Amino acid sequence: MIVTVTPNPALDLTWHVDRIVPGGTHRADTGISRAGGKGLNVARVAHAQGAAVLAVATSGGATGAEFAAELASSRVPHELVPVQGATRRSVALVDEHLGDTTIVNERGVNPTTREWEALKDAVVRALDATPVPEPVEGPGSASAPSITKATKRVLVLSGSLPPGAPDGLLPALIRIGRDAGAIVIADTSGPALLAAADAGATVLKPNAAELAEATGIADPIAGACELLHRGASLVLLSRGADGMLAVTADEVVRARLAHPLAGNPTGAGDAAVAACAVLMAQGEKDPTALLRRATAWSAAAVLMPLAGEIHPSWPDLEDSLIVDSPPLTALSRPSTERTP
């Protein structure tokens, strides 16, 4: 069972225009409105691939009503915590000529203390409702190895926090997951990324810019090692067209396509998190296996027009990946090189 938490969801609005001209007036066909936010994108992808999921988020105001209605129509299992502040909006302008996407994200409104407590209570309920895996005897003799019938608990914490959110919110959510025996995956940025590492999130998934900004370390492997030293077990590092790295205390593995794909990258990182969550819910622990699936689903997301979807060609993409191990020198020495 995968429980995703989106503490700062958004009503995603997408318009396609022929070409974006700075300072110009643009005309477009009717845009697409969708319940979004990184955790919801993760839930959409995992649900579409057959995983058991529950998406937990907040919802408020007129935009929140539209957000809730669209999410209900998606049939993704969810629980929405009512809040007074209006759900924020995220606007994506797709330049058809260049194939680029320009995004404007509202920062969001900070819920009240009582509303944050309601969100945490919803997460506790969701994890408590997840059945504990029970070993089942395998086929054949009584001495055959047991197999796991039910899935493991996985808690995914994705996206930004609204301005003014309590500093202890993310660590508190991670503690809830750890206390429930769940694997915790966090995809966030800035000080929250360091807080997630300090709180012992199992997996962190920053991109290269987020990692450098949070740690102040220019070298990506050394930056990932900083998160490991703080308490994470695995760092999945998105590097755009250069693919993805899996960094643990013992190894660094790199996966990439021979040629980058053109398309919409906005949901690529969320698809990578979904891949990791689905495999870990099934009991997979091997960093290379997690990396391969995460890279393939991330690439497959680029081929889709909207975040929260992956192209059905992902198995072919996974088969075509180039996987190797870069030098491990950054693992054996502390880095003093900091970003300006």
ZISUL-V652968 format. One record per residue. N is the residue number from 1. RES is the residue in one letter. OMEGA is omega in degrees with one decimal (* if undefined). Layout:
BEGIN
n->{N/N}
res->{RES/RES}
omega->{OMEGA/OMEGA}
END
This chain:
BEGIN
n->{1/2/3/4/5/6/7/8/9/10/11/12/13/14/15/16/17/18/19/20/21/22/23/24/25/26/27/28/29/30/31/32/33/34/35/36/37/38/39/40/41/42/43/44/45/46/47/48/49/50/51/52/53/54/55/56/57/58/59/60/61/62/63/64/65/66/67/68/69/70/71/72/73/74/75/76/77/78/79/80/81/82/83/84/85/86/87/88/89/90/91/92/93/94/95/96/97/98/99/100/101/102/103/104/105/106/107/108/109/110/111/112/113/114/115/116/117/118/119/120/121/122/123/124/125/126/127/128/129/130/131/132/133/134/135/136/137/138/139/140/141/142/143/144/145/146/147/148/149/150/151/152/153/154/155/156/157/158/159/160/161/162/163/164/165/166/167/168/169/170/171/172/173/174/175/176/177/178/179/180/181/182/183/184/185/186/187/188/189/190/191/192/193/194/195/196/197/198/199/200/201/202/203/204/205/206/207/208/209/210/211/212/213/214/215/216/217/218/219/220/221/222/223/224/225/226/227/228/229/230/231/232/233/234/235/236/237/238/239/240/241/242/243/244/245/246/247/248/249/250/251/252/253/254/255/256/257/258/259/260/261/262/263/264/265/266/267/268/269/270/271/272/273/274/275/276/277/278/279/280/281/282/283/284/285/286/287/288/289/290/291/292/293/294/295/296/297/298/299/300/301/302/303/304/305/306/307/308/309/310/311/312/313/314/315/316/317/318/319/320/321/322/323/324/325/326/327/328/329/330/331/332/333/334/335/336/337/338/339/340}
res->{M/I/V/T/V/T/P/N/P/A/L/D/L/T/W/H/V/D/R/I/V/P/G/G/T/H/R/A/D/T/G/I/S/R/A/G/G/K/G/L/N/V/A/R/V/A/H/A/Q/G/A/A/V/L/A/V/A/T/S/G/G/A/T/G/A/E/F/A/A/E/L/A/S/S/R/V/P/H/E/L/V/P/V/Q/G/A/T/R/R/S/V/A/L/V/D/E/H/L/G/D/T/T/I/V/N/E/R/G/V/N/P/T/T/R/E/W/E/A/L/K/D/A/V/V/R/A/L/D/A/T/P/V/P/E/P/V/E/G/P/G/S/A/S/A/P/S/I/T/K/A/T/K/R/V/L/V/L/S/G/S/L/P/P/G/A/P/D/G/L/L/P/A/L/I/R/I/G/R/D/A/G/A/I/V/I/A/D/T/S/G/P/A/L/L/A/A/A/D/A/G/A/T/V/L/K/P/N/A/A/E/L/A/E/A/T/G/I/A/D/P/I/A/G/A/C/E/L/L/H/R/G/A/S/L/V/L/L/S/R/G/A/D/G/M/L/A/V/T/A/D/E/V/V/R/A/R/L/A/H/P/L/A/G/N/P/T/G/A/G/D/A/A/V/A/A/C/A/V/L/M/A/Q/G/E/K/D/P/T/A/L/L/R/R/A/T/A/W/S/A/A/A/V/L/M/P/L/A/G/E/I/H/P/S/W/P/D/L/E/D/S/L/I/V/D/S/P/P/L/T/A/L/S/R/P/S/T/E/R/T/P}
omega->{179.3/174.8/177.5/178.7/177.6/-174.9/-178.8/-175.5/-177.6/167.7/-175.9/178.2/-176.3/174.2/175.0/177.5/-178.5/-179.2/178.1/178.8/179.6/-179.3/-176.6/174.9/-175.0/175.1/-177.1/170.8/-179.1/-177.7/-179.8/179.1/-174.9/174.0/-173.9/-168.3/-169.4/-179.7/177.9/175.1/176.5/-178.7/179.1/-178.3/-178.3/179.5/-179.5/179.4/172.1/-179.7/174.5/-175.8/167.3/-179.8/178.3/-179.5/174.7/178.3/-179.6/176.2/-178.8/177.7/177.8/178.0/177.4/177.5/-177.2/-178.8/-179.9/180.0/177.5/-179.9/-178.7/-178.4/172.1/179.6/-174.3/168.9/-179.2/177.5/-179.1/175.9/-178.6/-177.6/-179.3/173.8/-176.4/177.4/174.3/-174.8/177.3/176.0/-176.9/176.9/-176.2/-177.4/-177.5/-175.1/180.0/176.9/176.0/-173.6/173.3/-178.7/167.9/-175.6/-179.9/-178.9/-178.1/175.5/178.1/178.1/179.6/-179.6/175.5/178.1/177.7/177.2/179.3/177.4/179.0/178.6/177.6/179.8/-177.5/179.9/178.0/-177.7/-178.6/-179.8/176.5/179.5/178.3/178.9/178.6/-178.3/179.1/-178.8/176.5/-174.4/-179.9/-179.3/-179.5/-179.2/179.9/176.9/-179.6/-177.8/-179.9/-179.8/174.7/175.0/174.1/176.4/-179.7/177.5/-170.6/170.0/-177.1/169.6/178.7/177.6/179.5/178.8/-178.7/179.5/-176.2/-174.9/-176.8/175.1/179.0/177.9/177.9/177.5/177.4/178.8/-179.3/179.5/178.8/-178.9/-176.5/165.3/-176.9/176.8/-179.9/176.9/-177.7/-174.3/177.0/179.9/180.0/178.7/177.5/178.7/179.3/177.5/-179.3/-178.7/175.1/173.0/-177.5/-176.3/172.0/-179.1/174.3/164.3/-172.8/-179.1/179.3/-179.6/-179.7/-179.3/-175.6/-174.1/-174.2/-178.1/-175.2/-177.0/-174.0/-179.9/177.4/176.5/177.3/178.8/175.8/177.8/177.0/179.3/-179.1/176.8/178.0/177.9/-177.8/173.5/170.9/-172.8/177.4/-178.5/176.3/-178.2/179.1/175.2/-172.2/175.4/167.3/-176.7/172.6/178.3/-175.0/-173.0/171.4/178.6/-179.1/175.9/-179.4/172.8/178.2/-179.9/-179.5/179.5/174.2/178.7/-176.5/-175.3/-168.8/-179.1/-175.1/179.8/179.3/177.5/177.0/178.1/179.0/179.2/179.4/-179.0/-178.2/-179.3/-179.2/174.5/178.1/177.6/-179.6/179.7/-174.5/-177.5/-179.2/178.4/178.1/-179.0/-179.0/-178.4/-179.8/179.5/-179.6/179.8/177.2/178.4/-179.4/177.5/179.6/-177.4/-177.7/-176.1/-176.5/174.1/-179.7/179.2/173.2/-178.0/-178.0/179.5/-174.4/177.4/177.8/177.5/179.4/-179.8/-175.5/-176.7/170.5/-176.5/178.3/-179.4/177.0/177.2/-175.9/-174.2/-177.9/179.4/-173.4/178.9/175.7/179.0/176.7/-179.4/-178.3/177.0/-179.5/*}
END
